[in-house]
Amino acid sequence: MNLFKSIIERFLRIVIIPKEKTSYVLSGDFLKDTTETKNTDTGCVIIGALKNPRQLSVCIKNNFYHIPVSVAGDDGYKAEYVAIYQSRNLFGRMSGIEFYGKIKNKSVVPRYKIKEIPKYSNDMYFRFAVEKWEKLEKRIVPDGSGVICEYTTLEKLKSADKISELLKNEDAEK
């Protein structure tokens, strides 16, 4: 049942929410309440995947990460940190989460404005400027299905051994 609920929630984020938020996103007003972030271990972390191995090196070198607004959903506005998920398909033994960084600036831009990895598209993307990329003390390994876009806390990110530990819902644990 939880898998079904997760699929429905992701579908709603992709299909319905962007239509409701289009004028809000395009105006840039959403940033007024999200630019001041707290330095706490409970900070919201967006975990995003990569399209190819080159994207990892470009993101690390240029201190940024990008993801479609339609994939990230509303919680992308609340993200204080970003973590990069390296898939088994692309990275083999090096899969999992190794890098994360504090977001210093976020913007919503058409995809064609992301110059570090050129692509002509008018789709709207979050572009997260990262203060600096940090390496986790230990790589968080995949233990099930992969990650496209998920959210967790900084505390969980720093203590997890496996991806599934990042995605546990506190309400379900009680």
DOPA-240742 format. One line per 3 residues: number of its first residue (from 0); for each residue x, y, z of N, C-alpha, C. Coordinates in steps of 0.05 Angstrom, whole numbers. Layout:
<sites>
NUM = X,Y,Z,X,Y,Z,X,Y,Z  ...
</sites>
This chain:
<sites>
0 = 17,-24,0,0,0,0,17,25,0  40,25,15,57,49,16,70,55,-11  77,34,-26,88,37,-53,68,51,-71
3 = 43,41,-69,21,53,-85,17,82,-78  17,88,-52,13,116,-43,36,133,-53  61,123,-52,84,138,-61,82,144,-91
6 = 73,124,-107,70,128,-135,49,150,-141  26,148,-127,5,168,-131,15,196,-123  29,198,-100,39,224,-92,58,236,-112
9 = 76,220,-123,95,229,-143,80,238,-169  60,222,-177,44,230,-200,31,257,-196  19,261,-172,6,286,-167,26,309,-167
12 = 50,305,-156,70,326,-157,78,333,-185  80,313,-202,89,318,-230,67,331,-247  43,321,-244,21,329,-262,6,353,-252
15 = -1,354,-227,-20,375,-217,-5,399,-205  13,395,-188,25,417,-173,39,437,-191  55,429,-211,67,450,-227,47,469,-240
18 = 24,459,-248,4,476,-261,-6,496,-241  -10,489,-216,-20,507,-196,1,528,-189  26,521,-191,48,539,-182,61,555,-204
21 = 52,552,-229,67,563,-251,71,593,-248  50,609,-244,53,638,-242,69,646,-217  66,631,-196,81,636,-171,111,631,-176
24 = 117,609,-189,145,602,-194,157,623,-213  143,629,-235,153,648,-254,158,676,-243  142,684,-223,146,710,-211,170,711,-192
27 = 179,689,-183,202,688,-165,194,694,-136  169,699,-130,161,706,-103,166,683,-83  167,658,-92,170,636,-74,197,638,-59
30 = 216,652,-70,243,653,-58,243,671,-33  224,690,-31,224,708,-8,225,694,19  210,672,21,209,658,47,229,635,49
33 = 244,630,28,261,606,29,291,612,28  299,638,25,327,644,23,341,644,51  326,649,72,337,647,99,334,619,109
36 = 357,605,113,355,577,122,370,575,148  364,554,163,376,550,189,398,529,187  419,532,203,440,513,204,435,492,226
39 = 417,474,220,410,453,239,411,426,226  414,405,242,415,378,231,388,369,221  367,384,227,341,376,217,335,389,190
42 = 354,403,179,350,417,153,340,398,132  323,409,114,312,393,92,333,388,71  336,362,64,356,354,44,341,343,20
45 = 346,354,-4,336,342,-28,357,322,-39  349,298,-44,367,278,-56,360,275,-85  378,282,-103,373,281,-131,392,262,-146
48 = 382,251,-167,398,232,-184,412,247,-206  429,232,-220,445,242,-242,436,228,-268  439,242,-290,433,230,-316,456,214,-327
51 = 481,223,-320,505,209,-330,528,216,-312  550,200,-313,573,205,-296,586,233,-300  585,244,-324,597,270,-329,583,292,-312
54 = 556,288,-308,541,308,-292,553,311,-264  562,288,-252,574,290,-225,598,308,-225  616,304,-244,640,321,-243,634,350,-249
57 = 615,356,-266,607,383,-272,595,396,-248  577,382,-234,564,393,-210,585,398,-188  603,380,-184,623,383,-163,641,407,-170
60 = 651,408,-195,669,429,-203,656,457,-201  630,459,-209,617,484,-210,599,491,-186  599,474,-166,584,478,-141,554,484,-146
63 = 542,466,-160,513,469,-165,500,442,-170  473,442,-170,458,418,-178,432,429,-190  421,414,-209,395,423,-221,377,399,-224
66 = 351,405,-222,330,384,-224,304,397,-233  289,383,-250,263,395,-259,245,401,-235  231,424,-237,212,431,-216,190,409,-215
69 = 183,399,-239,162,378,-240,169,353,-225  195,347,-222,204,324,-208,208,330,-178  219,353,-172,225,360,-144,199,367,-128
72 = 179,378,-141,154,385,-127,158,409,-109  138,414,-93,138,437,-75,160,437,-54  169,413,-45,189,412,-25,216,423,-35
75 = 220,425,-61,244,437,-71,248,465,-62  226,480,-57,228,507,-46,239,508,-18  235,486,-3,244,485,25,272,474,29
78 = 283,463,8,309,449,11,331,468,21  346,459,41,368,474,52,395,461,44  394,436,37,417,420,28,410,404,4
81 = 430,396,-11,426,378,-34,446,355,-31  437,330,-36,454,307,-37,451,294,-64  473,283,-74,473,271,-101,472,240,-98
84 = 452,228,-111,450,199,-113,463,189,-138  482,171,-135,496,159,-158,484,131,-162  470,126,-184,456,101,-189,475,77,-194
87 = 464,53,-189,480,29,-195,485,27,-224  465,33,-241,468,31,-270,491,48,-280  495,72,-270,516,90,-279,542,87,-265
90 = 541,80,-239,565,81,-222,575,54,-211  559,33,-215,567,7,-206,574,6,-176  598,-3,-169,606,-5,-141,608,22,-127
93 = 609,44,-142,610,70,-130,583,83,-127  562,67,-129,535,77,-127,528,85,-98  507,101,-95,498,110,-69,501,140,-67
96 = 502,150,-42,505,178,-37,532,183,-23  548,200,-35,574,207,-24,577,236,-19  564,253,-36,568,282,-35,542,296,-27
99 = 545,317,-11,523,335,-4,534,363,0  516,383,-1,525,410,4,502,428,13  510,449,27,490,469,36,483,487,12
102 = 458,492,9,449,509,-13,452,538,-5  467,553,-21,471,582,-15,452,599,-31  442,589,-53,424,604,-70,407,585,-86
105 = 381,590,-89,364,574,-106,349,592,-125  345,581,-149,329,596,-168,314,576,-185  293,586,-198,278,570,-217,282,584,-244
108 = 293,568,-262,300,579,-289,292,560,-311  288,570,-335,284,551,-357,310,535,-361  307,510,-369,330,492,-371,352,504,-388
111 = 346,518,-410,366,528,-428,385,549,-415  377,559,-391,394,578,-377,415,565,-360  415,539,-358,435,525,-343,458,519,-362
114 = 478,536,-361,500,536,-382,521,514,-377  524,505,-352,545,485,-346,540,459,-361  515,452,-364,508,427,-379,486,436,-399
117 = 494,446,-423,475,457,-441,454,438,-452  430,448,-453,407,434,-465,386,454,-471  375,454,-495,354,473,-501,327,461,-493
120 = 315,473,-473,288,466,-464,277,489,-448  251,493,-450,238,514,-435,227,503,-408  231,477,-403,221,465,-378,234,480,-354
123 = 219,484,-333,229,498,-310,245,480,-292  268,489,-283,286,474,-266,293,490,-241  297,475,-219,310,487,-195,340,487,-202
126 = 353,509,-196,383,510,-198,392,517,-170  406,498,-157,416,502,-130,445,508,-132  453,532,-123,481,539,-120,490,528,-93
129 = 512,513,-92,521,500,-68,545,514,-57  545,520,-30,569,533,-18,594,517,-24  594,492,-17,616,474,-24,606,445,-19
132 = 616,427,-36,608,399,-33,624,386,-11  611,372,6,623,356,28,621,327,21  640,311,31,639,282,28,629,271,54
135 = 610,253,53,600,240,77,622,222,88  622,218,114,642,201,127,642,173,115  618,163,108,615,137,95,594,139,73
138 = 599,126,51,579,126,29,553,112,38  530,124,31,504,111,37,498,93,13  495,67,19,493,48,-3,463,43,-10
141 = 458,37,-36,431,30,-44,424,2,-33  399,-1,-26,391,-28,-15,363,-35,-26  356,-25,-48,330,-30,-60,328,-15,-86
144 = 305,-4,-90,302,12,-115,318,38,-113  323,50,-136,339,74,-137,323,99,-128  336,121,-131,325,147,-123,325,165,-148
147 = 302,178,-152,301,199,-173,302,226,-158  284,229,-139,283,253,-122,268,246,-97  282,249,-74,270,244,-48,279,266,-29
150 = 267,266,-5,274,286,15,280,272,41  298,283,57,305,272,83,315,296,100  326,289,123,338,310,140,368,307,140
153 = 382,328,147,411,327,149,420,307,169  406,305,191,412,286,212,412,257,201  391,250,187,389,223,175,411,219,154
156 = 416,239,138,437,237,117,464,231,130  470,244,152,496,239,164,499,213,180  476,201,186,477,176,203,470,151,188
159 = 458,153,164,448,130,150,470,113,138  466,87,137,484,68,123,472,60,96  445,59,95,431,50,71,410,71,63
162 = 404,72,37,385,91,27,358,89,41  349,64,46,322,60,59,321,74,86  343,78,100,343,91,126,338,121,123
165 = 343,132,100,338,161,95,309,166,91  295,146,81,267,150,72,246,141,93  256,132,116,237,123,137,221,147,147
168 = 195,142,150,177,163,160,175,160,190  180,181,205,179,180,234,152,170,245  131,179,232,104,170,241,101,140,238
171 = 112,128,218,110,99,213,127,84,234  148,97,245,166,84,264,153,82,291  134,99,298,123,100,325,103,78,329
</sites>
